[in-house]
C-alpha cells in the first residue's frame, strides 16, 4: 500500500514539475516574440492573376 501511495506522490510531483517547466517556456516565448499587426492582403499587378 505504501508503495502505491509513494508512486502516486512521485507521479504528481513529476506532473507538477513538467507543468512548471512548460509554463516557464511559454511565458519566455511570449516575451521574446514581438506583437504582429496586419494580415493577408491581396496582391495586384500585371504579372499576378
C-alpha distance matrix in Angstrom:
0.0 3.8 5.4 5.3 6.5 8.7 10.0 10.9 12.6 14.4 15.5 16.8 18.6 20.1 21.4 22.8 24.6 26.0 27.3 28.9 30.6 31.9 33.2 35.0 36.5 37.7 39.3 40.9 42.4 43.8 45.6 47.1 48.5 51.7 52.2 54.3 56.9 59.0 58.3 60.1 63.8 66.3 68.3 72.0 74.7 77.3 75.0 72.0 71.8
3.8 0.0 3.8 5.4 5.1 6.0 8.5 9.9 10.5 12.2 14.1 15.3 16.4 18.2 19.9 21.0 22.4 24.2 25.7 26.9 28.6 30.2 31.5 32.9 34.7 36.1 37.4 38.9 40.6 42.1 43.7 45.2 46.8 50.0 50.7 53.0 55.7 58.0 57.5 59.4 63.2 65.8 67.7 71.4 74.1 76.7 74.5 71.6 71.6
5.4 3.8 0.0 3.8 5.5 5.0 6.1 8.6 9.8 10.4 12.1 14.2 15.2 16.3 18.3 19.8 21.0 22.3 24.2 25.7 26.9 28.4 30.1 31.5 32.9 34.5 36.1 37.3 38.9 40.6 42.3 43.5 45.1 48.4 49.2 51.4 54.2 56.4 55.7 57.5 61.3 63.8 65.5 69.3 71.9 74.4 72.0 69.2 69.2
5.3 5.4 3.8 0.0 3.8 5.4 5.1 6.2 8.6 9.8 10.5 12.2 14.2 15.2 16.5 18.3 20.0 21.0 22.5 24.3 25.8 26.9 28.5 30.3 31.6 32.8 34.6 36.1 37.4 39.0 40.9 42.3 43.6 46.8 47.3 49.4 52.1 54.1 53.4 55.1 58.9 61.3 63.2 66.9 69.7 72.2 69.9 66.9 66.8
6.5 5.1 5.5 3.8 0.0 3.8 5.5 5.1 6.2 8.6 9.9 10.5 12.3 14.2 15.4 16.5 18.4 20.0 21.1 22.6 24.5 25.8 26.9 28.7 30.4 31.6 33.0 34.6 36.2 37.6 39.3 40.9 42.4 45.5 46.0 48.3 50.9 53.1 52.6 54.6 58.3 61.0 63.0 66.7 69.5 72.1 70.0 67.0 67.0
8.7 6.0 5.0 5.4 3.8 0.0 3.8 5.5 5.1 6.2 8.6 9.9 10.5 12.2 14.3 15.3 16.5 18.3 19.9 21.1 22.6 24.3 25.7 27.0 28.7 30.3 31.6 33.0 34.7 36.3 37.8 39.2 40.9 44.2 45.0 47.3 50.1 52.5 52.0 54.0 57.8 60.5 62.3 66.0 68.7 71.3 69.1 66.3 66.4
10.0 8.5 6.1 5.1 5.5 3.8 0.0 3.8 5.4 5.1 6.1 8.6 9.8 10.4 12.3 14.1 15.3 16.4 18.3 19.9 21.1 22.4 24.2 25.8 27.0 28.5 30.2 31.5 32.9 34.7 36.5 37.7 39.1 42.5 43.2 45.3 48.2 50.3 49.7 51.5 55.2 57.8 59.5 63.3 65.9 68.5 66.1 63.3 63.4
10.9 9.9 8.6 6.2 5.1 5.5 3.8 0.0 3.8 5.5 5.1 6.1 8.6 9.8 10.6 12.2 14.3 15.3 16.4 18.4 20.0 21.0 22.4 24.4 25.8 26.9 28.5 30.2 31.6 33.0 34.9 36.4 37.7 40.9 41.3 43.5 46.1 48.3 47.7 49.6 53.3 55.9 57.9 61.6 64.4 67.0 64.8 61.9 61.9
12.6 10.5 9.8 8.6 6.2 5.1 5.4 3.8 0.0 3.8 5.4 5.1 6.1 8.6 9.9 10.5 12.3 14.2 15.3 16.5 18.4 20.0 21.0 22.6 24.4 25.7 27.0 28.6 30.3 31.7 33.3 34.9 36.5 39.6 40.3 42.7 45.4 47.8 47.5 49.6 53.4 56.1 58.0 61.8 64.5 67.3 65.2 62.3 62.5
14.4 12.2 10.4 9.8 8.6 6.2 5.1 5.5 3.8 0.0 3.8 5.4 5.0 6.1 8.6 9.8 10.5 12.2 14.2 15.3 16.5 18.3 19.9 21.1 22.6 24.3 25.8 26.9 28.6 30.4 31.9 33.2 34.9 38.2 39.1 41.5 44.4 46.8 46.4 48.4 52.1 54.9 56.6 60.3 62.9 65.6 63.4 60.6 60.9
15.5 14.1 12.1 10.5 9.9 8.6 6.1 5.1 5.4 3.8 0.0 3.8 5.4 5.1 6.2 8.6 9.9 10.5 12.2 14.3 15.4 16.5 18.2 20.0 21.2 22.5 24.3 25.7 27.0 28.7 30.6 31.8 33.2 36.5 37.1 39.3 42.1 44.3 43.7 45.6 49.3 52.0 53.7 57.5 60.1 62.8 60.5 57.7 57.8
16.8 15.3 14.2 12.2 10.5 9.9 8.6 6.1 5.1 5.4 3.8 0.0 3.8 5.5 5.2 6.1 8.7 9.9 10.5 12.3 14.3 15.4 16.4 18.4 20.1 21.0 22.5 24.3 25.8 27.0 28.9 30.5 31.9 35.0 35.5 37.8 40.5 42.8 42.4 44.6 48.3 51.1 53.0 56.8 59.6 62.3 60.3 57.4 57.5
18.6 16.4 15.2 14.2 12.3 10.5 9.8 8.6 6.1 5.0 5.4 3.8 0.0 3.8 5.5 5.1 6.2 8.6 9.9 10.6 12.4 14.3 15.3 16.6 18.5 20.0 21.2 22.5 24.4 25.9 27.4 28.9 30.6 33.8 34.7 37.2 40.1 42.6 42.5 44.7 48.4 51.3 53.1 56.9 59.5 62.4 60.3 57.5 57.9
20.1 18.2 16.3 15.2 14.2 12.2 10.4 9.8 8.6 6.1 5.1 5.5 3.8 0.0 3.8 5.4 5.2 6.1 8.6 9.9 10.6 12.3 14.2 15.4 16.6 18.3 20.0 21.1 22.6 24.5 26.1 27.3 28.9 32.2 33.2 35.5 38.5 40.9 40.5 42.6 46.3 49.1 50.7 54.5 57.0 59.8 57.6 54.9 55.3
21.4 19.9 18.3 16.5 15.4 14.3 12.3 10.6 9.9 8.6 6.2 5.2 5.5 3.8 0.0 3.8 5.5 5.1 6.1 8.6 9.9 10.5 12.1 14.2 15.4 16.4 18.2 19.9 21.0 22.5 24.6 25.9 27.1 30.4 31.0 33.2 36.0 38.3 37.8 39.9 43.6 46.4 48.2 52.0 54.7 57.4 55.4 52.5 52.8
22.8 21.0 19.8 18.3 16.5 15.3 14.1 12.2 10.5 9.8 8.6 6.1 5.1 5.4 3.8 0.0 3.8 5.5 5.1 6.2 8.7 10.0 10.5 12.3 14.4 15.4 16.5 18.3 20.0 21.2 22.8 24.6 26.1 29.2 29.8 32.4 35.2 37.7 37.7 40.0 43.7 46.7 48.5 52.3 55.1 58.0 56.1 53.2 53.7
24.6 22.4 21.0 20.0 18.4 16.5 15.3 14.3 12.3 10.5 9.9 8.7 6.2 5.2 5.5 3.8 0.0 3.8 5.4 5.1 6.2 8.7 9.9 10.6 12.4 14.3 15.4 16.5 18.4 20.1 21.5 22.8 24.7 27.9 29.0 31.6 34.7 37.4 37.4 39.7 43.4 46.4 47.9 51.7 54.3 57.2 55.2 52.5 53.2
26.0 24.2 22.3 21.0 20.0 18.3 16.4 15.3 14.2 12.2 10.5 9.9 8.6 6.1 5.1 5.5 3.8 0.0 3.8 5.4 5.1 6.2 8.5 9.9 10.6 12.3 14.3 15.3 16.5 18.5 20.3 21.3 22.8 26.2 27.2 29.4 32.5 34.9 34.6 36.8 40.5 43.3 44.9 48.7 51.2 54.0 51.9 49.3 49.8
27.3 25.7 24.2 22.5 21.1 19.9 18.3 16.4 15.3 14.2 12.2 10.5 9.9 8.6 6.1 5.1 5.4 3.8 0.0 3.8 5.5 5.2 6.1 8.6 9.9 10.5 12.2 14.1 15.3 16.5 18.6 20.2 21.4 24.5 25.1 27.4 30.3 32.8 32.6 35.0 38.7 41.6 43.4 47.2 49.9 52.9 51.0 48.2 48.6
28.9 26.9 25.7 24.3 22.6 21.1 19.9 18.4 16.5 15.3 14.3 12.3 10.6 9.9 8.6 6.2 5.1 5.4 3.8 0.0 3.8 5.5 5.1 6.1 8.6 9.9 10.6 12.2 14.2 15.5 16.8 18.5 20.3 23.3 24.3 27.1 30.1 32.9 33.1 35.7 39.3 42.5 44.1 47.9 50.5 53.6 51.8 49.1 49.8
30.6 28.6 26.9 25.8 24.5 22.6 21.1 20.0 18.4 16.5 15.4 14.3 12.4 10.6 9.9 8.7 6.2 5.1 5.5 3.8 0.0 3.8 5.4 5.1 6.2 8.6 10.0 10.5 12.3 14.4 15.7 16.7 18.6 21.9 23.3 25.9 29.1 31.9 32.0 34.4 38.0 41.0 42.4 46.2 48.7 51.6 49.6 47.1 48.0
31.9 30.2 28.4 26.9 25.8 24.3 22.4 21.0 20.0 18.3 16.5 15.4 14.3 12.3 10.5 10.0 8.7 6.2 5.2 5.5 3.8 0.0 3.8 5.5 5.2 6.1 8.6 9.8 10.5 12.4 14.5 15.5 16.7 20.0 21.0 23.3 26.4 28.9 28.8 31.1 34.8 37.8 39.3 43.1 45.6 48.6 46.6 44.0 44.7
33.2 31.5 30.1 28.5 26.9 25.7 24.2 22.4 21.0 19.9 18.2 16.4 15.3 14.2 12.1 10.5 9.9 8.5 6.1 5.1 5.4 3.8 0.0 3.8 5.5 5.1 6.1 8.5 9.9 10.7 12.6 14.4 15.7 18.6 19.4 22.0 25.0 27.7 28.0 30.7 34.3 37.5 39.2 42.9 45.6 48.7 47.1 44.4 45.1
35.0 32.9 31.5 30.3 28.7 27.0 25.8 24.4 22.6 21.1 20.0 18.4 16.6 15.4 14.2 12.3 10.6 9.9 8.6 6.1 5.1 5.5 3.8 0.0 3.8 5.5 5.2 6.1 8.6 10.0 10.9 12.5 14.6 17.6 19.0 21.9 25.1 28.2 28.7 31.5 34.9 38.2 39.6 43.3 45.9 49.0 47.3 44.8 45.9
36.5 34.7 32.9 31.6 30.4 28.7 27.0 25.8 24.4 22.6 21.2 20.1 18.5 16.6 15.4 14.4 12.4 10.6 9.9 8.6 6.2 5.2 5.5 3.8 0.0 3.8 5.5 5.0 6.1 8.7 10.1 10.7 12.4 15.9 17.5 20.0 23.4 26.2 26.5 29.0 32.5 35.6 36.9 40.6 43.0 46.0 44.2 41.7 42.8
37.7 36.1 34.5 32.8 31.6 30.3 28.5 26.9 25.7 24.3 22.5 21.0 20.0 18.3 16.4 15.4 14.3 12.3 10.5 9.9 8.6 6.1 5.1 5.5 3.8 0.0 3.8 5.4 5.1 6.3 8.9 10.1 10.9 14.0 14.9 17.4 20.5 23.3 23.5 26.2 29.7 32.9 34.4 38.1 40.8 43.9 42.2 39.6 40.5
39.3 37.4 36.1 34.6 33.0 31.6 30.2 28.5 27.0 25.8 24.3 22.5 21.2 20.0 18.2 16.5 15.4 14.3 12.2 10.6 10.0 8.6 6.1 5.2 5.5 3.8 0.0 3.8 5.4 5.1 6.5 8.8 10.3 12.9 13.9 17.0 20.1 23.3 24.1 27.1 30.4 33.8 35.4 39.0 41.7 44.9 43.5 41.0 42.0
40.9 38.9 37.3 36.1 34.6 33.0 31.5 30.2 28.6 26.9 25.7 24.3 22.5 21.1 19.9 18.3 16.5 15.3 14.1 12.2 10.5 9.8 8.5 6.1 5.0 5.4 3.8 0.0 3.8 5.5 5.4 6.4 8.9 12.0 14.0 17.0 20.5 23.6 24.5 27.4 30.6 34.0 35.1 38.7 41.1 44.3 42.7 40.5 41.8
42.4 40.6 38.9 37.4 36.2 34.7 32.9 31.6 30.3 28.6 27.0 25.8 24.4 22.6 21.0 20.0 18.4 16.5 15.3 14.2 12.3 10.5 9.9 8.6 6.1 5.1 5.4 3.8 0.0 3.8 5.5 5.3 6.3 9.8 11.7 14.2 17.7 20.7 21.2 23.9 27.2 30.5 31.6 35.2 37.6 40.8 39.1 36.8 38.1
43.8 42.1 40.6 39.0 37.6 36.3 34.7 33.0 31.7 30.4 28.7 27.0 25.9 24.5 22.5 21.2 20.1 18.5 16.5 15.5 14.4 12.4 10.7 10.0 8.7 6.3 5.1 5.5 3.8 0.0 3.8 5.6 5.5 8.0 9.0 12.0 15.2 18.4 19.4 22.4 25.6 29.1 30.5 34.1 36.7 40.0 38.7 36.3 37.5
45.6 43.7 42.3 40.9 39.3 37.8 36.5 34.9 33.3 31.9 30.6 28.9 27.4 26.1 24.6 22.8 21.5 20.3 18.6 16.8 15.7 14.5 12.6 10.9 10.1 8.9 6.5 5.4 5.5 3.8 0.0 3.8 5.7 7.4 9.4 12.9 16.1 19.6 21.2 24.3 27.3 30.8 32.0 35.4 37.9 41.3 40.1 37.8 39.4
47.1 45.2 43.5 42.3 40.9 39.2 37.7 36.4 34.9 33.2 31.8 30.5 28.9 27.3 25.9 24.6 22.8 21.3 20.2 18.5 16.7 15.5 14.4 12.5 10.7 10.1 8.8 6.4 5.3 5.6 3.8 0.0 3.8 6.5 9.6 12.4 16.0 19.2 20.6 23.4 26.3 29.7 30.4 33.9 36.1 39.3 37.9 35.9 37.7
48.5 46.8 45.1 43.6 42.4 40.9 39.1 37.7 36.5 34.9 33.2 31.9 30.6 28.9 27.1 26.1 24.7 22.8 21.4 20.3 18.6 16.7 15.7 14.6 12.4 10.9 10.3 8.9 6.3 5.5 5.7 3.8 0.0 3.8 6.5 8.8 12.6 15.6 16.8 19.6 22.5 25.9 26.8 30.3 32.6 35.9 34.5 32.4 34.0
51.7 50.0 48.4 46.8 45.5 44.2 42.5 40.9 39.6 38.2 36.5 35.0 33.8 32.2 30.4 29.2 27.9 26.2 24.5 23.3 21.9 20.0 18.6 17.6 15.9 14.0 12.9 12.0 9.8 8.0 7.4 6.5 3.8 0.0 3.8 6.4 9.8 13.2 15.0 18.2 20.7 24.2 25.1 28.5 30.8 34.2 33.3 31.2 32.9
52.2 50.7 49.2 47.3 46.0 45.0 43.2 41.3 40.3 39.1 37.1 35.5 34.7 33.2 31.0 29.8 29.0 27.2 25.1 24.3 23.3 21.0 19.4 19.0 17.5 14.9 13.9 14.0 11.7 9.0 9.4 9.6 6.5 3.8 0.0 3.8 6.8 10.3 12.4 15.8 18.4 22.1 23.5 26.8 29.5 33.0 32.3 29.9 31.4
54.3 53.0 51.4 49.4 48.3 47.3 45.3 43.5 42.7 41.5 39.3 37.8 37.2 35.5 33.2 32.4 31.6 29.4 27.4 27.1 25.9 23.3 22.0 21.9 20.0 17.4 17.0 17.0 14.2 12.0 12.9 12.4 8.8 6.4 3.8 0.0 3.8 6.9 8.8 12.2 14.6 18.3 19.7 23.0 25.8 29.3 28.6 26.2 27.6
56.9 55.7 54.2 52.1 50.9 50.1 48.2 46.1 45.4 44.4 42.1 40.5 40.1 38.5 36.0 35.2 34.7 32.5 30.3 30.1 29.1 26.4 25.0 25.1 23.4 20.5 20.1 20.5 17.7 15.2 16.1 16.0 12.6 9.8 6.8 3.8 0.0 3.8 6.8 10.4 12.4 16.1 17.9 21.0 23.9 27.6 27.3 24.8 26.1
59.0 58.0 56.4 54.1 53.1 52.5 50.3 48.3 47.8 46.8 44.3 42.8 42.6 40.9 38.3 37.7 37.4 34.9 32.8 32.9 31.9 28.9 27.7 28.2 26.2 23.3 23.3 23.6 20.7 18.4 19.6 19.2 15.6 13.2 10.3 6.9 3.8 0.0 3.7 7.1 8.7 12.5 14.4 17.5 20.6 24.3 24.2 21.5 22.6
58.3 57.5 55.7 53.4 52.6 52.0 49.7 47.7 47.5 46.4 43.7 42.4 42.5 40.5 37.8 37.7 37.4 34.6 32.6 33.1 32.0 28.8 28.0 28.7 26.5 23.5 24.1 24.5 21.2 19.4 21.2 20.6 16.8 15.0 12.4 8.8 6.8 3.7 0.0 3.8 6.5 10.1 12.4 15.7 19.0 22.5 22.1 19.1 19.8
60.1 59.4 57.5 55.1 54.6 54.0 51.5 49.6 49.6 48.4 45.6 44.6 44.7 42.6 39.9 40.0 39.7 36.8 35.0 35.7 34.4 31.1 30.7 31.5 29.0 26.2 27.1 27.4 23.9 22.4 24.3 23.4 19.6 18.2 15.8 12.2 10.4 7.1 3.8 0.0 3.8 6.8 9.2 12.7 16.0 19.4 18.8 15.6 16.2
63.8 63.2 61.3 58.9 58.3 57.8 55.2 53.3 53.4 52.1 49.3 48.3 48.4 46.3 43.6 43.7 43.4 40.5 38.7 39.3 38.0 34.8 34.3 34.9 32.5 29.7 30.4 30.6 27.2 25.6 27.3 26.3 22.5 20.7 18.4 14.6 12.4 8.7 6.5 3.8 0.0 3.8 6.3 9.4 12.9 16.4 16.4 13.4 14.0
66.3 65.8 63.8 61.3 61.0 60.5 57.8 55.9 56.1 54.9 52.0 51.1 51.3 49.1 46.4 46.7 46.4 43.3 41.6 42.5 41.0 37.8 37.5 38.2 35.6 32.9 33.8 34.0 30.5 29.1 30.8 29.7 25.9 24.2 22.1 18.3 16.1 12.5 10.1 6.8 3.8 0.0 3.8 6.4 10.1 13.3 13.4 10.2 10.5
68.3 67.7 65.5 63.2 63.0 62.3 59.5 57.9 58.0 56.6 53.7 53.0 53.1 50.7 48.2 48.5 47.9 44.9 43.4 44.1 42.4 39.3 39.2 39.6 36.9 34.4 35.4 35.1 31.6 30.5 32.0 30.4 26.8 25.1 23.5 19.7 17.9 14.4 12.4 9.2 6.3 3.8 0.0 3.8 6.8 10.2 10.1 7.3 8.8
72.0 71.4 69.3 66.9 66.7 66.0 63.3 61.6 61.8 60.3 57.5 56.8 56.9 54.5 52.0 52.3 51.7 48.7 47.2 47.9 46.2 43.1 42.9 43.3 40.6 38.1 39.0 38.7 35.2 34.1 35.4 33.9 30.3 28.5 26.8 23.0 21.0 17.5 15.7 12.7 9.4 6.4 3.8 0.0 3.8 7.2 8.3 6.2 7.8
74.7 74.1 71.9 69.7 69.5 68.7 65.9 64.4 64.5 62.9 60.1 59.6 59.5 57.0 54.7 55.1 54.3 51.2 49.9 50.5 48.7 45.6 45.6 45.9 43.0 40.8 41.7 41.1 37.6 36.7 37.9 36.1 32.6 30.8 29.5 25.8 23.9 20.6 19.0 16.0 12.9 10.1 6.8 3.8 0.0 3.8 5.6 5.4 8.0
77.3 76.7 74.4 72.2 72.1 71.3 68.5 67.0 67.3 65.6 62.8 62.3 62.4 59.8 57.4 58.0 57.2 54.0 52.9 53.6 51.6 48.6 48.7 49.0 46.0 43.9 44.9 44.3 40.8 40.0 41.3 39.3 35.9 34.2 33.0 29.3 27.6 24.3 22.5 19.4 16.4 13.3 10.2 7.2 3.8 0.0 3.8 5.7 7.8
75.0 74.5 72.0 69.9 70.0 69.1 66.1 64.8 65.2 63.4 60.5 60.3 60.3 57.6 55.4 56.1 55.2 51.9 51.0 51.8 49.6 46.6 47.1 47.3 44.2 42.2 43.5 42.7 39.1 38.7 40.1 37.9 34.5 33.3 32.3 28.6 27.3 24.2 22.1 18.8 16.4 13.4 10.1 8.3 5.6 3.8 0.0 3.8 6.8
72.0 71.6 69.2 66.9 67.0 66.3 63.3 61.9 62.3 60.6 57.7 57.4 57.5 54.9 52.5 53.2 52.5 49.3 48.2 49.1 47.1 44.0 44.4 44.8 41.7 39.6 41.0 40.5 36.8 36.3 37.8 35.9 32.4 31.2 29.9 26.2 24.8 21.5 19.1 15.6 13.4 10.2 7.3 6.2 5.4 5.7 3.8 0.0 3.8
71.8 71.6 69.2 66.8 67.0 66.4 63.4 61.9 62.5 60.9 57.8 57.5 57.9 55.3 52.8 53.7 53.2 49.8 48.6 49.8 48.0 44.7 45.1 45.9 42.8 40.5 42.0 41.8 38.1 37.5 39.4 37.7 34.0 32.9 31.4 27.6 26.1 22.6 19.8 16.2 14.0 10.5 8.8 7.8 8.0 7.8 6.8 3.8 0.0
